[in-house]
């Protein structure tokens, strides 16, 4: 399953919440359940944001994560398998997204992050996730190097590509991510509004259609 995310559409979480609440009674079966779960995850994100704003142990300078509420909708299907999932995130920044994955993934799931140059605050922000065994960090190396250390025989259920904006690097991440993804898994690209990312997504899609 292949997903491209335009991060700024919609620009406000409240817009997405209003749409889901408005449509919820008209949706049926899986879509209705996905809407209910997505709204619950949006509430959980609001709670985390309030906690992060008041807790001095967190050191977030910006929020690029809350606008990506729609990822919950995409992931709803995977969470129905009633088992822990393995996720890979390329691009970690300050670690706020790692907390999003902690909320979205079922109990017992694991997240691996890869980033060449995370913010210094990343380590402070994510230490609780490392301590509980949820997060494994492969930061400090380019994804083109770090991804080779991962074993395709132990595949991921979902891979989130949110690293470089340069087309060749994004396409390289996509090819490696695809090799590490289990059959039926989900590959998500963020920042589709950037030309390099969009070109890489289209090239990857054309490659697979061929």
N, C-alpha and C positions, 0 to 999 in steps of 0.2 A: 504494500500500500504506500503510495507516494503522495506527499503533501508539501505544498509551498505556502508559506505564511507571509503575507504583507503586514508587517508589524504595526503599521499605523492605521490600519483599517479594521474595525472602527477605531478612531483615536481615543475614545473614552470608554472605559469599562461600563459605565452607566448605560450607554447606548446598547451594548450587547445584552445587558441584564433586562432592559426594557423590552427588547425584541423577543428574548426567550420567554419572558413572563407573558407577553402578549400572545405568543404562538403556542404556549404550553398546552392549553386545552384543546387545540386543534391537531396536535401531533398524536401519533398512535404508536403503540408497541415500542420498538427499540428507540425511535426518535424521541418519544415522550420520556423514556427512562434516561436517555442521554441528556436531555434538557434539564431534567430534575437534578441529575448528578453534576452537570456543569454549573448550575446555579449554586449547589452546595459547595463546590470547589471555589467558586467566586467568593462566597461568604468566608470560607476558610482563608483565602488569600487576604481579604480585608482584615481578618483577625490577626494574621501574621504581620501585615503591614503596620497595624497599630502597635503590636508588640515590639517590632523592630524599631519603630520611632521612639519608643519610650525606654527601651532596654539598652544601656550603655555598652553592653558587650557586643552589640552589632554596630558595624561601621559602614553602612551603605551610603553612598553619596548620590545615587541616582537610581531610578526604577525603570528598567526596560522590560520588566517581566509581567506586571499586572495587565498590560494591554494584550498579552498573549493568552487571555482567558480561553479562547477558542480551542487551544490545544487539549483542554479537558474533554471537549466534545469528541475530538478525533480519537483520544485514548480510551474512551468509554468502552468500546468494543473489546479492546485488549484486556481490560480489567475484569471482564466477565468470565475469564477462564478459571477464576478462583485459584490462582497459584501466584507465587512470587514471580516478578519479571526482572529482566536484566536490561538496563538502559545505558546508552553511551551518549555523552554530550561533548561535542566538539565546540569549544568556546565557553569559558567559565566566568570571565570578568570578575565580579566581586562576590560571586557565590549565591546571589539571591535566587537564581534559577534552580540551583541545587535544592533549595528549600521548596520550590514549586514541585519538583519531581518527588520530593519526599511526601508531599500531600497527595499527589496524583497516583502514585504507584501503590499496589497492594502491600500489605504487611509482609515483611521478609524479603522485599525486593532490594536490588543493589543498583547503584549508579556509579559509573566510571566517567571521570571528566578528563579532558585533554585540552591543554592551552599552552601556547608558547610563552605568553607573558601576562599572567593574571595580575590584578591589582594586589597590592600588599595586604589590603583589608580582606582578601579572599580567605586567607588562612585563619584569621580570627573569626570570620563570619561562619565558616563551615566546620570548625573543629568539633562541635557537638555531633555533626553527621558522621565525621570520621570515627569519633569515639564509639558511637553506637554500631559501627560496622556497616552503615548504609553506603558510605561514600569512599571510593578509591580514587586517588588523585595521581594522574600521570602528567602533571603540569611541568613547565620549564623546558619542553621540547616541542619542536614543530610537529603538527599532526602527521605529516608525511613520514616522520621517524617513529613517533610514539605508537601509531596504529599498527605498525609492523610487529610490535611486541605482543599484540593481542592475538589470541588463538581462534581461528575460524571454527574449530571444532567445539568451541564453547560460545555459541553465537548470542547476539543480543536480540531482544524482542522489539526494541525501538532504538533508533539512532537519530539524534537531533544535531543537525549541522548548522552551527551558528558561529563560525570562526571568521575566516578571511572574507573580504569583499571582492577579491581578485578572481576572475573567472577560472584561470588554470588551477589555482589552488583549491577552489571550491569543487571543481570537477574531480580533482585528485582525491579530495576527501570523500566525494560521493562514491567513487569507484571502490575505495577502500572500505567505506561504510557498508556498501552493498555486499562485499565479500564477507563481512562480519555479521550480517543480518540473517536471522533464521528465516526459513521459508514461511511466508505469511506475516512476517514482521512489518514494522512501520518505519519508513524513512522520511524525516521531516526536515525541510530547508526553511530557515528563517531569512528575513531581510530580502525578500524577493523584489522589493522596490529598487534595490541596487542593481545597476546594469550588469556588473560582473557576475553577481549571483544568479540573476535571471538567465543570462546566457549559458551559464554552467548547468542550470536546471533543465533548460531546453535541450542542450546537447546530451545530457544524461538521459533524458526522456527519449530523444531520437535514437540514441544508441540502443536502448532497450526495445524500442518498437522495431528496430531493424533485426 
